[in-house]
Structure formats: C-alpha cells, structure tokens
Amino acid sequence: MQAITIHPESAEQFKTVKAVLKALNVPFEAHTLKLPTHIVKSIDKSINQLEGGETISLEAFKEKHFRRTAHYFIK
C-alpha cells in the first residue's frame, strides 16, 4: 500500500480534501501540528519587531552576525 502526505494551505483546503477522501472511502488520519511554546513566543516577538519597524537589511545582518565569526573559519 502507498501513502501520501498532503499540506493544505488553508482550513478550506483541508475541509475539501477531507470531504473528497471520505466520499472515496479512503481511510486517512488528520494530525494537528503544534509548535513548541518557545517557538511560538519567538515568532510573536519577531512579528512585533517587524510591525514596530525594528528591522535591518540583509547586509547589516551579515555584518553583525557573520563578520565577527569569520575569523574562526579562515586559516
């Protein structure tokens, strides 16, 4: 027997896929993905920073996070 994994992008898509599977008598298992609390908090913090205008460019990010550690990789 083969299996497929489906990743609906909305509640409407999920409901439709379930209805089709039920109509075809295809057995399925629905799973809810739950992110760990610390991940949810980090995402919320990032969204608040974005909405508050606390952003930096990719170049500034690279300078801040990669330049200072580059000496570890250069021999």
ChimeraX commands (.cxc) that place a marker at each C-alpha (Angstrom):
marker #1 position 0.00,0.00,0.00 radius 0.5
marker #1 position 1.20,3.54,-0.73 radius 0.5
marker #1 position 0.69,6.69,1.30 radius 0.5
marker #1 position 0.75,10.40,0.52 radius 0.5
marker #1 position 1.24,13.44,2.71 radius 0.5
marker #1 position -0.90,16.46,1.94 radius 0.5
marker #1 position -0.14,20.00,3.14 radius 0.5
marker #1 position -3.29,22.13,2.74 radius 0.5
marker #1 position -2.63,25.86,2.95 radius 0.5
marker #1 position -5.99,26.82,4.45 radius 0.5
marker #1 position -8.83,25.46,6.52 radius 0.5
marker #1 position -10.98,25.43,3.38 radius 0.5
marker #1 position -8.48,23.24,1.51 radius 0.5
marker #1 position -8.24,20.89,4.50 radius 0.5
marker #1 position -12.03,20.57,4.70 radius 0.5
marker #1 position -12.27,19.90,0.96 radius 0.5
marker #1 position -9.56,17.24,0.98 radius 0.5
marker #1 position -11.23,15.51,3.93 radius 0.5
marker #1 position -14.58,15.56,2.11 radius 0.5
marker #1 position -13.06,14.05,-1.04 radius 0.5
marker #1 position -11.30,11.30,0.92 radius 0.5
marker #1 position -14.49,10.48,2.81 radius 0.5
marker #1 position -16.51,10.40,-0.44 radius 0.5
marker #1 position -13.99,7.95,-1.94 radius 0.5
marker #1 position -13.92,5.86,1.26 radius 0.5
marker #1 position -10.18,6.41,1.56 radius 0.5
marker #1 position -9.02,5.98,5.15 radius 0.5
marker #1 position -6.95,8.86,6.50 radius 0.5
marker #1 position -5.58,10.28,9.70 radius 0.5
marker #1 position -5.71,14.00,10.42 radius 0.5
marker #1 position -2.93,15.41,12.58 radius 0.5
marker #1 position -2.64,18.85,14.11 radius 0.5
marker #1 position 0.85,20.26,14.17 radius 0.5
marker #1 position 1.65,22.13,17.36 radius 0.5
marker #1 position 4.76,24.22,17.64 radius 0.5
marker #1 position 6.66,24.30,20.93 radius 0.5
marker #1 position 5.85,27.28,23.15 radius 0.5
marker #1 position 9.31,28.83,22.81 radius 0.5
marker #1 position 8.98,28.80,19.02 radius 0.5
marker #1 position 5.55,30.47,19.15 radius 0.5
marker #1 position 6.95,33.15,21.50 radius 0.5
marker #1 position 9.89,33.76,19.17 radius 0.5
marker #1 position 7.59,34.12,16.16 radius 0.5
marker #1 position 5.33,36.53,18.07 radius 0.5
marker #1 position 8.36,38.59,19.13 radius 0.5
marker #1 position 9.59,38.75,15.53 radius 0.5
marker #1 position 6.19,39.83,14.22 radius 0.5
marker #1 position 6.01,42.57,16.86 radius 0.5
marker #1 position 9.51,43.75,15.91 radius 0.5
marker #1 position 8.52,43.85,12.24 radius 0.5
marker #1 position 5.33,45.79,12.98 radius 0.5
marker #1 position 7.32,48.19,15.17 radius 0.5
marker #1 position 9.76,48.91,12.37 radius 0.5
marker #1 position 12.64,47.15,14.13 radius 0.5
marker #1 position 14.21,45.68,11.00 radius 0.5
marker #1 position 17.67,45.62,9.48 radius 0.5
marker #1 position 18.85,44.93,5.97 radius 0.5
marker #1 position 20.31,41.59,4.97 radius 0.5
marker #1 position 23.70,43.25,4.55 radius 0.5
marker #1 position 23.55,44.68,8.09 radius 0.5
marker #1 position 22.54,41.25,9.41 radius 0.5
marker #1 position 25.50,39.63,7.66 radius 0.5
marker #1 position 27.88,42.24,9.06 radius 0.5
marker #1 position 26.53,41.79,12.57 radius 0.5
marker #1 position 26.38,38.01,12.66 radius 0.5
marker #1 position 28.91,36.65,10.18 radius 0.5
marker #1 position 31.85,39.05,10.04 radius 0.5
marker #1 position 32.81,38.62,13.69 radius 0.5
marker #1 position 32.83,34.81,13.41 radius 0.5
marker #1 position 34.56,34.67,10.03 radius 0.5
marker #1 position 38.00,34.52,11.66 radius 0.5
marker #1 position 37.10,31.09,13.06 radius 0.5
marker #1 position 36.76,29.73,9.55 radius 0.5
marker #1 position 39.69,31.49,7.87 radius 0.5
marker #1 position 43.03,29.76,8.42 radius 0.5
marker link #1:1,2 radius 0.2
marker link #1:2,3 radius 0.2
marker link #1:3,4 radius 0.2
marker link #1:4,5 radius 0.2
marker link #1:5,6 radius 0.2
marker link #1:6,7 radius 0.2
marker link #1:7,8 radius 0.2
marker link #1:8,9 radius 0.2
marker link #1:9,10 radius 0.2
marker link #1:10,11 radius 0.2
marker link #1:11,12 radius 0.2
marker link #1:12,13 radius 0.2
marker link #1:13,14 radius 0.2
marker link #1:14,15 radius 0.2
marker link #1:15,16 radius 0.2
marker link #1:16,17 radius 0.2
marker link #1:17,18 radius 0.2
marker link #1:18,19 radius 0.2
marker link #1:19,20 radius 0.2
marker link #1:20,21 radius 0.2
marker link #1:21,22 radius 0.2
marker link #1:22,23 radius 0.2
marker link #1:23,24 radius 0.2
marker link #1:24,25 radius 0.2
marker link #1:25,26 radius 0.2
marker link #1:26,27 radius 0.2
marker link #1:27,28 radius 0.2
marker link #1:28,29 radius 0.2
marker link #1:29,30 radius 0.2
marker link #1:30,31 radius 0.2
marker link #1:31,32 radius 0.2
marker link #1:32,33 radius 0.2
marker link #1:33,34 radius 0.2
marker link #1:34,35 radius 0.2
marker link #1:35,36 radius 0.2
marker link #1:36,37 radius 0.2
marker link #1:37,38 radius 0.2
marker link #1:38,39 radius 0.2
marker link #1:39,40 radius 0.2
marker link #1:40,41 radius 0.2
marker link #1:41,42 radius 0.2
marker link #1:42,43 radius 0.2
marker link #1:43,44 radius 0.2
marker link #1:44,45 radius 0.2
marker link #1:45,46 radius 0.2
marker link #1:46,47 radius 0.2
marker link #1:47,48 radius 0.2
marker link #1:48,49 radius 0.2
marker link #1:49,50 radius 0.2
marker link #1:50,51 radius 0.2
marker link #1:51,52 radius 0.2
marker link #1:52,53 radius 0.2
marker link #1:53,54 radius 0.2
marker link #1:54,55 radius 0.2
marker link #1:55,56 radius 0.2
marker link #1:56,57 radius 0.2
marker link #1:57,58 radius 0.2
marker link #1:58,59 radius 0.2
marker link #1:59,60 radius 0.2
marker link #1:60,61 radius 0.2
marker link #1:61,62 radius 0.2
marker link #1:62,63 radius 0.2
marker link #1:63,64 radius 0.2
marker link #1:64,65 radius 0.2
marker link #1:65,66 radius 0.2
marker link #1:66,67 radius 0.2
marker link #1:67,68 radius 0.2
marker link #1:68,69 radius 0.2
marker link #1:69,70 radius 0.2
marker link #1:70,71 radius 0.2
marker link #1:71,72 radius 0.2
marker link #1:72,73 radius 0.2
marker link #1:73,74 radius 0.2
marker link #1:74,75 radius 0.2
view
